[in-house]
Amino acid sequence: MLAAFKKIIKNLERYMRFPSIRMRIVTVAPPKIFVKSALLVISLMFTTLAQSAWQDPLVTPALSTDRAHESLLLDITRVGSRLIAVGAHGHIVYSDDSGKSWSQSRTPSSVTLTAVYFASATKGWAVGHDGLILHSEDAGETWVKQFDGYLANTAIVKGASENKDKAIAALTEAEKSGDATEIDNAEMFLENITYALEDAQYDQESGSTKPFLDVWFYDANIGFAVGAYGMAFHTTDGGKNWIDWSSHLDNNDRLHINGIAMVGARSLMVVGEQGLILRSDDMGENWRAIPSPYEGSFFGLSAQRDNVLVFGLRGNLYHSVDGGIQWQKVYTNSEQTLMAGVTKTNKSHVLVGNGGSVVLLNRRSEDAKSIILPGRTTSASVAQAPDGTIVIVGEAGIERINTKGLVIDETITMAEGNF
């Protein structure tokens, strides 16, 4: 029991160091609220220890429910004429009538899902907490597990061990050269790698812990999954094998990576914590940091070739027409954190975020119109439906608005007994 308690305290220390990683929706809580949250974490951990019949949600299928569309949903995407949304308890729901009615998909896990992406009309991937990656080949109706945090931890430890060997060799060569600057750089590199290895070994001892926060695929084979603590994995075979790719990213501080998208013809961009913006011009082989217009966290990006929007804390929104070389601030007239955005078929934009905030932009990313949806709390993602309406998902489940940002007065339904 003492060993278990020590493990609880170490886990709590990680929560206190990085309180934002357990949810894709991040808010800064006052100290009293955080203390209550910390106590809740301890309570839940002791409850888990006491439940001998506890089942790992990674291997526990999501329950069938006719209220999945009203639960916390964190991402939504459009695949042809179908909308697919993912969220808490492993819920995945889909609609074939522009979001008026929904059906629940069969999923093999009940952990929270944070993002979904389809590379074709049938092949898609969903990612989430505990390093989970799911795959569908039937347009999202059924899903299988491809990867999880246990496999991720093993891969990260292996990669960090190999990188430490390389760092030691590099320091040896630097010391032979006698160049003070080269030695300092090699020592710093070794220190960073050693810390990364220790952290990876701790994760492996703790179990499946880190969440993926976004996923993107170029085609049915090439894709990336990114997440907390700079976690990044790459596949070239449709997810049959996932490779730890974090060492390819210029992110020594292992900042959380919240979003990934294609920019231009063959370039990629990720955004994240503390104003992190990385760009790759060789389809993800190598990544470099580019100057950021903001030091706060970005939670997402929306790109149409070289036209890029990045957005995050306190309503901060920036626009680039040259793939991120230069940025222009877009004034949203709101301090609500922005979580997600979509570019509509007419090239105008819709962004959503905390407090039911909706920001509408014209095709030049100008003339921002800020709206607060009545009765909404946090909105996590948004998509344009085939009929032109906007479908928003978040804490309150699913809601539809028209092109002017007005809520459509209707009852959204859910099919019963899908499986």
N, C-alpha and C positions, 0 to 999 in steps of 0.2 A: 504493500500500500504506500510506503514511503517513497519508493521509486516512482510510482504512478503520480504521487503528489508533486515530486520534483519536476516531472515531465509537464504537469499542468502549469507550474510556475514558469517554466521556460517558454511554453506556448503563449502564456499571458504576456511575457516580456516582448515576444514578437508582435503581438497585437498592439502593445503600447508603442513600439517603435514604428510600426507601419499600420496604423489603424484603418487605412483606406482600402486594403486589398481584398477584404472579404465581400465587398459589394462593388459592382460596376458603377452603381449610383453612389457618389461620394459626397458627403456633407461634412463640414467641420462642426463638431459638437462642443458645446460649452463643457468645462471641466466636470461639473456635477453630473451631467448627462453621461459623459464618458465613464466616470466612476461607476455609475449604474450599469453601463454596458459591460464594463470589465467584470463586475460582480456577476452579471448574467452569464458571461463566458465561463467563469469558474463553476457556477451552478450547473450549467449545461454539461460541463466536463465531468463533474461528480455524478450527475444523473446518468451519463453514458457509462461510467464505470460500474454503476449499480445495476445496470440493465443487462442481465446475463443473456437475454434473448435479443440483444441489439444486433441489427443486421447492417452491414456496410452499404450505404446508399449507392456506392459505385456498382454494386452487383445486384441491387434490388430494383426490379422494374418499376417504372412510374405507375401509379394507380390510375385506373380509369375513373374519370369524374366528369359530370356534366357542368362543372363550374370552372374548368381549366381556363376558359377565356376571361374569367373574372379575377384570376390570381395574378401574382407578380409576373410580368413578362418583360424581358430585357432586350430583345431584338426582334426585328421583323424584316423580311425580304420578299421581293416579288420574283416569281419564277414563271414566265409566260403569263397565263391568266390566273395563276394561283398565288395566294399569299401564305407565307409560312412564318410563324412566330414561335419563339422559345423562351423559357423562363424557369421559375422556381419549381422544385420537386421533379425535375426532369420533364416537365410538360413541354410538348410540342403540339401545336394546333395548326390546322390549315383551312383555307377558305377558297372556294371556287366561284363565289358570287360577290367579289369586291369587298369582302369583310362583313357581309350582313349575317351570315351563319358560318359556323365553324365545326370541324371534326377534330378529334384527338388522334394523334399518331401513337403507334406502339413503340416504346423506347425501353432499352434494357437497363436503364439507370435512373435513379431519382435524385441525383445531385442537381444543383442549380446550373442551368445553361445560360451563357452570357452572350453568345453570338452565333449567327448562322450565315452560310454563304453557299450559293449554288454556282457551279462552273458550267452547267448545261441544264436542259429542261428536266433531267432526271437525277443527275449526280450532285449531291450536296454534302456539306459537313457542318456539324454543330459542335461548339466547344463550351467548356464551362469549368466549374470548380473542380478541385482535386485532379487537375491536369487531364480532364476527360475530353476525348475526341470521339464523336459519333459520325457514322457515314450512312447515307441513304442512296439507293439506286432506283427508287421508284417515286421520285418527285416528292419525297418527304413523308410518305405514308407509313413506312417502317424504317427502323434504324438498327444498326449494329455497332458495337464498340470496336474502335480501332486502336485506341491508345488511352493510357491513364497515368496518374501521377506516380504510381509505383515504377512504371517503365520509364517515365520522365526522370525520376530521381536517379535511377541506375545509369541512364545515358548521361546525365549532367555530371555525376561523380566520375564516370569514365573519362569524359571530355576534360574536366577540370584537372584530373590527375595527369593526363597527357600534356595539357598546357603548362602545368607546373614543371614537368620534366623539361619542356622547351625553355621555360623561363630560367631554370637553373643553368641550362647550357648557354643561354644568351648572356647571363651574368658572368659565367666563367670566361667567355670570349671577351666581354667588355673589360674584365679585370686584366686580361692579358694585354689588351690594347693600352691600358693606362689612361684612357680618356675619361676625365672626371664626369663630364656631362653624360657620356654613354653609360658609365657605371651607375650614376644616379637614376637614369631612366630605367636601366635593367633592374635595379633594386626596387624601384617603385612598381614596375611590372610584376616582379616576383611577389611583392607584398600583396598586390591586388589579387593575383592568381591564388595565393595561399588562402586569403580570406574567402575567396569564392569557393575553393575546395572545402574549407571547413564548414561553410554554410550549406553546401550541397550534401556533405556527410550528415549534418544535423537533420536536414530535410529527410534524408533516407532513413534515419533512425526514427523520425517522428511519424512517418507514413506518408500518405498521399496528401499534400497540403496546398501547393500553389495553384491558383486559378489561371486558366487561359481567359483572355479578355476580348480577343478578336481573331478572325480567321479569314484568309483570302486565298483564292486559287486562280491561276492563270488559265488553266485548262483542266482536263480530267486527271492529269498526272502531277503537275507542278503546283505546290501550295505552301503556305506558311501559317503557323499558329503562333500568336504572341500573347504575352501576359505579364503577370506580376514579377517583380524583381528582375526585370530584363529578360525573362524567359522567352526563348524563340526556338521553334522547331521547324524543320524543312522536310518536305517529301518530294520525290520525283517519280513516285509510282502510285499516285492516287491514295496515299496513306497506308499502304501495306507496311511501309517502313518510315518511321519518323526519326530524323537526325537532329541532335542538339546543335543549334546554329548560333547560339548566343555569342560565341567568340568572334563571329563575323561582323558583329555590330559594334559601332563606336559608342559603347555605353558602359564604361568601366564602373560607374557608380550603381549599375544595375537598377536604374530607374524603371518604374512600372511603364509598360508599353500598352497604351489603351486602344490604339487604332492603327490599321494598315490599309492602304489603297494603292491602286495603280495611278501613276502620274505620267502623262505623255504616252509615247508609243511603247516603250519597254522599261520604264523607270518605276520604282516603287518608293513609297514614303510611309514612315511610321511616326506617330506622335505619342506623347506621354507626359509623365510627371515632370514638374519643374521646367516646363517649356521645351521639353525634348522634341526635336525634329531630326530625323535621320532620313537620308535619301540613298538609294541604290540605283545606279545607271547600268547595271549588268544583270538585271532580273534577280536581284537578291544575293548574288555571290559575295559582294562586298558592300559595306554601308559606311557612310561618313556623316558626321554631324554637320548641319547647316545652321547659319545664324538664325536665332529665333527672335521674333518680335515681342515675346512675352515670357516672363519668368515663372508664371503660374502654370498649373497643369492644364494640358489639353486633353479632352476626353474623346475627340473624334475628328475626322476629316472627311470631306466630300470633294471628289475630283472628277472633272471632265477634261481629259487630256491635260494641258498645262494650266487650266483654270482650277485653282485649289482654294477651298475654304477650310480653315482650321479653327476650332472653337473649344471653349472650356469654362473655367471658373469665372464667376461674377459677370457673365454675359460677354466675355471677351471673344471677339470674332475678327479674324484677319483673312484677307483675300490676296491671292497672287495670280498673275496672268502669265508668269514665266516659270512655273514649276517650282516656286519657292526661292528664287533668287532675291526677289524683292517682295515686301509685304505691305499692304495698306490696311489700316484699322477700319473696321466697319462698325459704326456706332449703332447699337441695338436699342438704345433707350431703356435698357433693362439691366439689372445686376443679377438676374437669375442665371445660375449655371446652365450652360448648354451641353447636352449629352449626345445628340445625334442630329443628322441632317440628310435630306434627300434632294437631288436635282430632278425636277419634274420634266416631262416630255417637252415643254415649251422653254426649257433652260432656266426657268426661275427656280427659287430654292425655298425649302421649308425646313426650319430647325426647331427642335423641341428640347425642353429641359425641366429644371426644378420648378415647383410651384405652378405647374400647368402652363408654363410659358411656351409660346409659339412665336417664332420670328419669321416673317415673310420677306423675301428679297426678290427684286426683279432679276432679269437674266444678266445684268451687268453687276450683280451683287451690290446694288445701291438701294436707296430709299427703303430702309428697314422699317417694317411695321411690326410692332411688338404687341402681342395679345396674351391675356391670361384666360385660360379656359375655366369656366365656372365649375367648382367642385373637384377640380383635378389636384393631385399632389405632384408627384414626380413622374414625368414622361421620360422613357428611356430610349425609344427608337421610333422611327417613322418611315412609311413607304407610301408611294402613290399606287392606288388601286387601278385596275383596268378601266373602270368607269370614270376615272379622273378624280375621284374623291381621295382625301388623305386619311390614312389609317395610322393611328397612334397607339403605342403600347407602353405600359408602365406599371406603376404600383396598383392602379385601379383596373388593370386588365386592358381591354380593347375599347377604343372610341373612334368614331369617324367624324371628320369635319369636311366642310365644303371648301372650294377654292378661295373663299374670302376669310377663312378661318373660323367660321361659325359651326358650332356643334350641330350635327344632324340628329333631330329628335326621332329616335327609333329604338326598338328593342333588338339588341344583338343576341342571337340564339346559338345554342350548342347542341349538337346531335348527342343523343343518349346511347349508351351501350355500344361504343365503337369496338370494344374488344373485352 
